[in-house]
Amino acid sequence: TSDVDVAMISLRSLLAKHNIGTLDFLKLDCEGGEYDALYSLSPQELARIRFMAVEYHHFSPDPRHTPDQLRAFLTQNGFVIQDRKS
């Protein structure tokens, strides 16, 4: 295998760059990056997201990178959590 460089942009930068006032639906499948993507948003930025579907992973040693911590964070920011198992 060979290394591949991939351009990245933060969720905060994406919202600002495209002047997104309200985001009706956000789908995140970031292979562990979902925590930093969401935790980096301010309460005001999170309030602009109406609904989201998040696939989360639990392999980081960071104690904030757990499903329970992510659920608590989203709940504290006004989201209603509905777990869906495939």
C-alpha positions in Angstrom: 0.0 0.0 0.0 1.1 3.6 -0.5 0.3 6.7 1.5 -2.3 9.1 0.1 -2.6 12.8 1.0 -6.2 13.9 1.6 -7.3 17.5 2.0 -9.3 18.1 5.1 -11.6 20.9 6.3 -13.1 21.3 9.7 -16.9 21.2 10.1 -16.7 24.8 11.5 -14.8 26.0 8.4 -17.2 24.2 6.1 -20.2 26.0 7.7 -18.4 29.3 7.5 -17.0 28.9 4.0 -20.3 28.1 2.5 -22.2 30.5 4.7 -24.6 27.8 5.9 -27.1 29.3 8.3 -29.2 26.2 9.0 -28.1 22.7 8.3 -31.1 20.5 7.9 -29.3 17.2 8.0 -25.7 16.3 8.8 -24.4 12.8 8.3 -21.0 12.0 9.9 -19.0 8.9 9.2 -15.5 10.0 10.1 -13.8 6.8 11.4 -13.1 8.3 14.8 -13.0 12.0 13.7 -16.7 12.5 14.7 -15.7 13.5 18.2 -13.4 16.3 17.3 -15.6 17.4 14.5 -18.6 17.9 16.9 -16.7 18.9 20.0 -15.0 21.8 18.1 -18.4 23.4 17.4 -19.8 26.1 19.6 -23.3 25.8 21.1 -24.4 28.5 18.6 -23.0 26.4 15.6 -24.6 23.2 16.9 -27.9 25.0 17.3 -27.9 25.5 13.5 -28.0 21.8 12.9 -31.5 20.4 12.9 -30.9 16.7 12.6 -27.8 14.5 12.3 -26.9 10.9 11.8 -23.5 10.0 13.4 -21.7 6.7 13.0 -19.3 6.7 16.0 -16.3 4.6 16.9 -14.7 3.8 20.2 -11.0 3.1 19.9 -9.3 6.3 21.1 -7.7 6.5 24.5 -9.2 10.0 25.0 -11.8 9.7 27.7 -14.1 12.2 25.8 -14.1 9.9 22.8 -16.7 7.4 24.0 -20.3 6.9 22.9 -21.6 7.9 26.4 -19.6 11.2 26.4 -20.8 12.0 22.8 -24.4 11.3 23.8 -24.1 13.6 26.9 -22.5 16.4 24.8 -25.2 16.3 22.2 -28.0 16.1 24.8 -26.5 19.1 26.6 -26.7 20.9 23.3 -30.3 20.2 22.7 -30.3 17.1 20.6 -32.6 14.1 21.3 -30.6 10.9 20.8 -32.1 7.9 19.1 -29.8 4.9 18.9 -30.1 2.8 15.8 -28.5 -0.6 15.5 -28.1 -2.1 12.1 
